[in-house]
Amino acid sequence: MALTKVTEKIYYLINEKETDRPLLGYIKGDKYSLMVDAGNSKNHVEKFNNSIEKLNLKLPDYVAITHWHWDHSYGMHAAMGKTIACEITNEQLKVMTKWQWTDEAMKKRLLTGEDIEFADTNIRKEYKTFQEIKITAADIVFKNNLEIDLGGLTVILKNVISPHSEDSVIVHVPEEKVVFIGDAYGMDYYNNCKYDPVKLESFINTLENLEFNLCFPGHSSPINKTDIIKFLKSQHKKICVRNE
């Protein structure tokens, strides 16, 4: 699977459902490049890097993490560039660096609610041995917002209100009119799959007020602004009907 070129500055590696690998982005500035999300393993990162090198692009100088969930962060130790995360994400990464990776410890985390069955199942699929799992904190930590000049291209990282996770960060590239939203549009799998209508409405408002043409969700193909907002509004309507 190769990297897909969207514009001269924007590329992406599509998500893979087999082991819940998310979509990974590549943003190419004149001086620096940035990877969106670190993937779920060293193998995932290597696949991304190999795809970059085939296009004669340089490996990313920075790696922006959209939220702490394993599939977006467990490749951080293998990433070549400086990793960037918001404060809330980084605190959870620090917690996970202390996790033990044995069958017994993993089963215990399911009982305590620290982890969920969907993640546990896919971690076991992705990794041949638990010893391969390495979790690291970020090199660069920010609060609320961070603007990065890649050279002729601005990248804005913004911690937004989202139904998926408190630390959800979107990656906006104004000049290219694109935004990477990670899983910010989804339900909260670590809170009984709750889909908070208030938080979802706030996220919809964020997107409506953001200037972009193309949106990159974490686990599906790119979608235009009109369609992503239409989809999220239909989801919001369904939630409200169920809650009546």
Stockholm file with secondary structure:
# STOCKHOLM 1.0

chainA/1-244         MALTKVTEKIYYLINEKETDRPLLGYIKGDKYSLMVDAGNSKNHVEKFNNSIEKLNLKLPDYVAITHWHWDHSYGMHAAMGKTIACEITNEQLKVMTKWQWTDEAMKKRLLTGEDIEFADTNIRKEYKTFQEIKITAADIVFKNNLEIDLGGLTVILKNVISPHSEDSVIVHVPEEKVVFIGDAYGMDYYNNCKYDPVKLESFINTLENLEFNLCFPGHSSPINKTDIIKFLKSQHKKICVRNE
#=GR chainA/1-244 SS CCCEESSSSEEEECCBTTTTBCCEEEEECSSCEEEECCCSSHHHHHHHHHHHHHTTCCCCSEEECSCSSHHHHTTGGGCSSEEEEEHHHHHHHHHHTTCCCSHHHHHHHHHHTSSCHHHHHHHHHHCSSGGGCCCCCCSEEESSEEEEECSSCEEEEEECCCSSCTTCEEEEEGGGTEEEEETTTSCBTTTTTBCCHHHHHHHHHHHHTSCCSEEEETTSCCEEHHHHHHHHHHHHHHHHHHHC
#=GC SS_cons         CCCEESSSSEEEECCBTTTTBCCEEEEECSSCEEEECCCSSHHHHHHHHHHHHHTTCCCCSEEECSCSSHHHHTTGGGCSSEEEEEHHHHHHHHHHTTCCCSHHHHHHHHHHTSSCHHHHHHHHHHCSSGGGCCCCCCSEEESSEEEEECSSCEEEEEECCCSSCTTCEEEEEGGGTEEEEETTTSCBTTTTTBCCHHHHHHHHHHHHTSCCSEEEETTSCCEEHHHHHHHHHHHHHHHHHHHC
//
